[in-house]
Amino acid sequence: MPQSLPRLTGSGLTAYRALWTSALLAAVGAAVAGQLHAFSPTKLLEAATLLVAAAILFRRRSGDAIAAMLSLAFLLWVITA
């Protein structure tokens, strides 16, 4: 029988939500700054798609550890792109 990761609860869930919120703000800021510097529709579409995917994972599967890591990875991708 495969074992799964424990669900995020309590202080772990609170820390994840705080980290996700700050990463979201940084990702939106990075996307806007990138568009102000040089407008690129493809980069805008990429950033919007990743932000929507991260928001869906955050909203629907916030207690799942794998979904939490994937959601944060999407936000970090937007920040670094």
C-alpha positions in Angstrom: 0.0 0.0 0.0 1.6 3.3 -1.0 2.0 5.9 1.6 1.0 9.5 1.0 2.4 12.7 2.4 0.7 14.2 5.5 -1.8 16.9 4.9 -0.9 20.5 5.7 -2.6 21.5 8.9 -2.2 24.0 11.7 1.0 26.1 11.7 2.3 24.5 8.5 -0.9 25.5 6.6 -0.7 29.0 8.0 2.9 29.3 7.0 2.1 28.0 3.5 -0.7 30.5 3.1 1.5 33.4 4.2 4.3 32.3 1.9 1.9 31.8 -1.0 0.3 35.3 -0.5 3.7 37.0 -0.5 4.9 35.0 -3.5 1.7 35.9 -5.4 2.3 39.6 -4.7 5.9 39.3 -5.9 4.8 37.3 -9.0 2.2 39.9 -10.0 4.7 42.7 -9.3 7.4 40.9 -11.4 4.9 40.3 -14.3 3.8 43.9 -14.3 7.3 45.3 -14.1 8.3 43.0 -17.0 5.4 44.3 -19.1 6.2 47.9 -18.3 9.8 47.3 -19.4 9.1 45.6 -22.7 5.6 44.6 -23.7 5.4 40.9 -24.7 2.0 39.2 -25.2 3.5 35.7 -25.0 5.2 36.4 -21.7 2.0 38.0 -20.4 0.0 34.9 -21.4 2.6 32.6 -19.8 2.4 34.6 -16.5 -1.4 34.7 -16.5 -1.6 31.0 -17.1 0.8 30.2 -14.3 -0.9 32.6 -11.9 -4.3 31.1 -12.7 -3.0 27.5 -12.3 -1.3 28.5 -8.9 -4.6 30.1 -7.7 -6.6 27.0 -8.7 -4.2 24.7 -6.8 -4.2 27.0 -3.8 -8.0 27.3 -3.7 -9.0 23.7 -4.3 -6.1 21.7 -2.8 -4.6 23.9 -0.1 -4.0 21.1 2.3 -2.3 18.8 -0.1 1.5 19.0 0.2 2.3 18.2 -3.4 -0.2 20.7 -4.8 1.2 23.3 -2.4 4.8 22.8 -3.7 3.6 22.8 -7.3 1.6 26.1 -6.7 4.6 27.7 -5.1 6.8 26.5 -8.0 4.4 28.2 -10.5 4.6 31.4 -8.6 8.4 31.3 -8.4 8.5 30.6 -12.2 6.6 33.8 -12.8 8.9 35.7 -10.5 12.1 34.4 -12.2 10.8 34.6 -15.8 
